[in-house]
Amino acid sequence: MTPQILRERMWKECSYICSDEEAFTMYMSLELGKPLLVEGPPGSGKTEVAKVMATILKAELIRLQCYEGLDEGKALYEWNYQKQILDIQKGGKGNVFGADYLLPRPLLAAIQAKKTPVLLIDEIDKVEPEFEAFLMEILSDFQVSIPEFGTVKAKTHPPVILTSNAVRDLGDALRRRCVYLYLDFPTMNREATILMRKVAGLRPALALQIARAIYLLREDLELLKQPSVSESLDLAQAAVSMQKSSLDPLFLNQLNSLFLKTREDQEQFRKKGGGKWLCKSL
């Protein structure tokens, strides 16, 4: 596989558009066997990279969703204590720390997988620095020692994609281990192409109009939550469903909840002039 072939397959098989530079960065991550750290604003398509990679590689996608308070037990493994207690009460003489009692969480599931998966560690910036350090150890060797059970080691190192919304600065050590990719919101033309590819019956002129409207919302308003490509798709689907040939103020005012997801953002949109302002600016 070459970067160009990877880019073409992402488009043909997954309708995913990326630049030559982005495709080359993803390719080098696979070629070097290094984790890919994808950083960018929420809704810019970071998680989609992992989904597309799994499709291209015909691999299972194993996802570890990060959040504040995530610890090793919830990310790696837990013992099935209820089953252990029941078997002890029944007088069982077997080893209650065997494989039948082990509950793999995403990291261990990726290590134990018979067929090499793609591991997505989503929103790594939400965890504490201590967990980040633990994660680095796992990603270095892809093996883990479990007390009373033994050492489990992956047959092959799976492709790893880490995503970050830059809520917290990641450690330098983690960054050094990764290939870095920054994904911003798509350009107007790219977003219009995405809309036409994903929404059946959407005409090019309307797709470009929607892409420009979303661009203006992101650039001209200081929104708490900028509309993502997902919101663009919702708006496009609604326009096709209502047989719109172009955007109009009433349509945008009635459906602003599709692309503005907080009360404060909706109020700011109304103060700016709402659909009338947006249509005039197109």
Secondary structure, DSSP 8 states (H G I E B T S, - for coil): --HHHHHHHHHHHH-----HHHHHHHHHHHHHT--EEEE-STTSSHHHHHHHHHHHHT--EEEEE--TT--HHHHTEEE-HHHHHHHHHTT--S-TTSGGGEEE-HHHHHHH-SS--EEEEETGGGS-HHHHHHHHHHHHH-EEEETTTEEEE-SS---EEEEE-SSS---HHHHHHSEEEE-----HHHHHHHHHHHSTT--HHHHHHHHHHHHHHHHHS--SS---HHHHHHHHHHHHHTT-SS--HHHHHHTGGGT--SHHHHHHHHHHTHHHHHHHH-
